[in-house]
Amino acid sequence: MRLRTRVGGERRNCIHKAASCQVIYSQFGLAIHQNDNQARRRFVEWAQNEIAVVPDFHKRILFSDEAHFWLNGYVNKQNCRIWSEANPQVYVETPLHPEKLTVWCALWAGGILLQKR
């Protein structure tokens, strides 16, 4: 289908629709609770107070994330999409404890922090 998209100049989603394919994946979301709004307001009030007291408060904020990369080729099912006319009911066996590389990264005003395990 990619070849046809490149050669024919057709958009990929049009070709998938014409081939009667659909993407099959699960959607995940966080539950929203009644107290969440109050918690957000408390956080905003706290942050505004900190900014008023400490002028360079924004420079002390650290954003971080962690990702795992499996060395045996395993792919996280949340990042995998299967195009098919019907759900293929694919079952993939994986070892109990596959080797993996974990990467942690943080961004802040002072730069980037990176750690590999």
C-alpha positions in Angstrom: 0.0 0.0 0.0 2.9 2.4 0.6 4.2 1.8 -2.9 0.8 2.6 -4.3 0.6 5.8 -2.2 4.0 7.0 -3.4 3.4 6.1 -7.1 -0.3 7.0 -7.4 -0.1 10.1 -5.3 -3.2 9.0 -3.3 -3.5 9.7 0.3 -2.8 6.7 2.6 -6.0 6.8 4.5 -8.0 6.8 1.3 -6.2 3.6 0.2 -6.9 2.0 3.6 -10.6 2.8 3.3 -10.7 1.5 -0.2 -9.0 -1.7 0.9 -11.6 -2.0 3.7 -8.9 -2.0 6.4 -9.2 -0.7 9.9 -6.6 -0.1 12.5 -7.1 -2.2 15.6 -5.9 -0.9 19.0 -7.1 -0.2 22.5 -7.6 3.3 23.8 -6.6 4.1 27.4 -7.6 7.2 29.4 -7.4 8.5 32.9 -10.6 8.6 34.9 -11.7 12.1 35.9 -12.9 12.5 39.4 -14.9 15.3 41.0 -12.0 16.3 43.3 -9.6 16.8 40.4 -10.7 20.4 39.7 -10.0 21.4 43.3 -6.6 19.7 43.2 -5.7 21.6 40.0 -6.8 24.9 41.6 -4.7 24.2 44.7 -1.7 23.5 42.5 -2.1 26.7 40.5 -2.5 28.7 43.7 0.7 27.1 45.1 2.6 27.7 41.8 1.5 31.4 41.6 2.6 31.8 45.2 6.0 30.2 44.5 6.5 32.4 41.4 5.8 35.5 43.5 8.2 34.5 46.2 11.0 33.0 44.1 11.6 34.9 40.8 13.5 32.1 39.1 11.0 29.4 40.1 10.5 28.4 36.5 14.2 27.5 36.3 13.7 24.9 39.0 11.0 22.9 37.2 12.2 19.4 35.9 10.3 17.4 33.3 11.2 13.7 33.2 10.3 10.5 31.4 11.5 6.9 31.2 11.3 4.4 28.3 12.3 0.8 28.0 13.8 -0.7 24.8 13.7 -4.5 24.6 16.8 -6.0 23.0 15.0 -9.0 21.6 12.8 -6.9 19.3 9.7 -6.8 21.5 7.5 -3.8 20.7 5.2 -2.1 23.3 1.6 -3.0 22.3 0.5 0.5 22.9 2.8 1.7 20.1 2.0 -1.1 17.6 -0.8 -0.8 15.0 -2.1 -3.6 12.9 -4.0 -2.8 9.6 -6.4 -5.6 8.8 -9.9 -6.3 7.5 -10.6 -8.2 10.7 -9.0 -8.6 14.1 -6.2 -11.1 13.5 -6.2 -12.3 17.1 -2.4 -12.4 17.1 -0.6 -14.1 20.0 3.1 -13.4 20.4 5.2 -15.4 22.9 7.8 -13.4 24.8 10.4 -14.5 27.4 9.5 -13.9 31.0 12.4 -11.5 31.6 13.8 -10.2 28.3 16.9 -8.1 28.2 16.1 -4.4 28.0 17.7 -1.0 28.1 16.0 1.6 30.2 16.6 5.3 29.4 15.6 8.1 31.7 15.7 11.7 30.6 14.9 15.0 32.2 14.6 18.5 30.8 15.1 21.7 32.8 16.4 25.2 32.4 19.9 24.0 32.9 19.8 21.5 30.1 19.2 17.8 29.6 19.9 15.0 32.1 20.3 11.5 30.7 20.8 8.1 32.3 20.9 4.7 30.8 20.4 1.4 32.8 
